[in-house]
Amino acid sequence: MDGQNNMVPGARRNEDIALDLMKYVADTTGVARPATSSTGFSGSSAAKPEEHVGQLLELYGRCLKAVGGNSPQKEAPRY
């Protein structure tokens, strides 16, 4: 908690910015939104809640990396 006392008023942490970015991207693109029923053929069955959570966590990791924070998952180095 001592690290937060040194923050400039109005400054935001990378995690907070990444969370807001994730919410925006998920809302605009429909990531992890349940499939709606439609007339006609359906190519795949409805995704399970675990898959929705996985998609959101992956998206959050990408957003955190984009804003310069540390990703919660360690990626293997690419050679």
C-alpha positions as CSV (number, residue, x, y, z in Angstrom):
1,M,0.0,0.0,0.0
2,D,3.0,2.4,0.5
3,G,3.6,2.4,-3.2
4,Q,0.2,3.9,-3.9
5,N,0.8,6.8,-1.5
6,N,3.6,8.1,-3.9
7,M,1.2,8.3,-6.9
8,V,0.3,11.6,-8.4
9,P,-3.4,12.4,-7.9
10,G,-5.3,11.5,-11.0
11,A,-2.7,9.0,-12.1
12,R,-4.0,5.5,-13.1
13,R,-2.3,2.2,-12.9
14,N,-1.7,0.2,-16.0
15,E,-3.9,-2.6,-14.7
16,D,-6.9,-0.1,-14.4
17,I,-6.3,1.2,-17.9
18,A,-6.0,-2.3,-19.3
19,L,-9.3,-3.3,-17.6
20,D,-11.1,-0.3,-19.1
21,L,-9.6,-1.1,-22.5
22,M,-10.7,-4.7,-22.2
23,K,-14.3,-3.7,-21.3
24,Y,-14.4,-1.4,-24.3
25,V,-13.0,-3.9,-26.8
26,A,-15.3,-6.7,-25.4
27,D,-18.4,-4.5,-25.6
28,T,-17.6,-3.3,-29.1
29,T,-16.6,-6.6,-30.7
30,G,-18.8,-8.9,-28.7
31,V,-16.0,-11.0,-27.4
32,A,-17.3,-13.6,-24.9
33,R,-20.9,-12.6,-25.6
34,P,-23.2,-15.6,-25.7
35,A,-24.3,-16.6,-29.1
36,T,-27.8,-15.5,-30.1
37,S,-30.1,-17.9,-31.8
38,S,-30.8,-17.3,-35.4
39,T,-32.9,-18.8,-38.2
40,G,-31.0,-21.3,-40.3
41,F,-28.0,-23.4,-39.7
42,S,-25.6,-22.9,-36.9
43,G,-21.9,-23.7,-37.4
44,S,-21.1,-24.3,-33.8
45,S,-22.7,-24.9,-30.5
46,A,-23.0,-22.2,-27.8
47,A,-19.7,-21.6,-25.9
48,K,-19.4,-22.7,-22.3
49,P,-19.0,-20.1,-19.6
50,E,-15.4,-21.4,-19.0
51,E,-14.6,-20.5,-22.7
52,H,-16.0,-17.0,-22.2
53,V,-13.9,-16.5,-19.1
54,G,-10.8,-17.8,-21.0
55,Q,-11.4,-15.3,-23.8
56,L,-11.8,-12.4,-21.4
57,L,-8.6,-13.3,-19.5
58,E,-6.7,-13.6,-22.8
59,L,-8.0,-10.3,-23.9
60,Y,-7.1,-8.7,-20.6
61,G,-3.5,-10.0,-20.9
62,R,-3.3,-8.5,-24.4
63,C,-4.6,-5.2,-23.2
64,L,-2.2,-5.1,-20.3
65,K,0.7,-5.8,-22.6
66,A,-0.5,-3.1,-24.9
67,V,-0.5,-0.4,-22.2
68,G,2.9,-1.4,-21.0
69,G,2.1,-3.5,-18.0
70,N,3.2,-7.0,-17.2
71,S,1.1,-9.7,-18.7
72,P,-0.3,-12.2,-16.1
73,Q,0.8,-15.1,-18.3
74,K,4.4,-15.7,-19.2
75,E,4.8,-16.2,-22.9
76,A,7.5,-18.4,-24.4
77,P,10.2,-16.4,-26.2
78,R,9.9,-16.3,-29.9
79,Y,13.1,-16.9,-31.9
